[in-house]
Amino acid sequence: MDSAPASDDVYLRPSVQTAVKLLIVGHFAVGKTTFVGTLSEIRPLRTEEVMTEAGALVDDLAGMRDKTTTTVALDFGRLTLNDRLVLYLFGTPGQQRFTRLWQDMTQGALGALVLADTRRLSQSFEVMGVLEEHGLPYAVALNQFPGAAGHQLDEVREALDLLPETPLVRCDARDRVSSTRALISLVEYLLNRTGHLEHA
Amino acid sequence: MTSRRRPADRLVRSYVVTDGRAHPTRNTLDLVTLLIATDDLPLTGLNPEKRRLMELCRPGALSVAEVAGHLSLPVGVAKVLIADLMDSGHIVTRAPIPAARPTDARILQEVLDGLRARL
């Protein structure tokens, strides 16, 4: 069994008072775990939830008890932003059917960064649909994969049918500065929505 | 990332750890609720999972999600244990619940400043 971690920086600074969370969402293998790992100050952690899939066997009249269950993994990391404030990033799978998970994840979240892959743009629709359903504002970051064609952002915006105000940026999930910039685009957008953006 | 990996060290079924309960005794625990262990209550009488949780939390503050991750417990199970330990006075939460309202411009500005400072 795991024993208590030895390293001191596993724990939060004693002065931290507030914790906030952002979701990093996207389809399978789009780079969520990489993105979280690049930015986290702690070794990224993983928790698992056993989900009963919504709608599974709803038309079964034989009274069978065994529902379909799936294990969903959440990867998450932490960034201490100042002495009082810590930010958690949760890499969250995008499947719509995990309704209860989405309720847990979106509750209290500031917003979401959708990671997208230009080779598989259509797979991002389900994720964006779930976020819209839960009323969670989001920005989209194109994770740059080697060998992917360099699409123009306005072509991608059109293909994804984004609202004009939804930020769309490129990022490299392996790169700390690039990933930080993607988060900054998201948070600027969130702040702009409140009408309080101070330009830096 | 989605995976079907099951932690090899989880020998006890979740419902045994929680005495068969699927829901915590309180509904205020978020993934990022910050937990502090009180150090003046004895751990006698706690089951092994709660004892591990207390031992994990005693050196410093951690979020609900981190506690679940370090103990290789599903978040739902960790919440049941944490709520029990709050009821018994072993654990207190630091941040007001919920920690921040998403519409709070001051919090967003602080997040933005903190991220910009990392560039």
Interface residues (C-beta under 8 A of the other chain):
Chain A: M1 D2 S3 A4 P5 D8 V10 Y11 L12 P14 V16 Q17 T18 A19 V20 K21 F28 A29 K32 T33 I42 L45 R46 T47 E48 E49 V50 T70 T71 V72 A73 L74 D75 F76 R78 L79 L81 N82 L85 L87 Y88 F90 G91 P93 Q95 D104 M105 Q107 G108 A109 L110 G111 R176 V177 T180 R181 L183 I184 V187 E188 L190 L191 T194 G195 H196 E198 A200
Chain B: M1 T2 S3 R4 R5 R6 P7 D9 S14 D30 L31 V32 T33 L34 R52 E55 L56 R58 P59 G60 A61 L62 S63 A65 E66 A68 G69 H70 L71 S72 L73 P74 V75 G76 A78 R94 A95 P98 A99 A100 P102 T103 A105 I107 L108 Q109 E110 V111 L112 D113 G114 L115 R116 A117 R118 L119
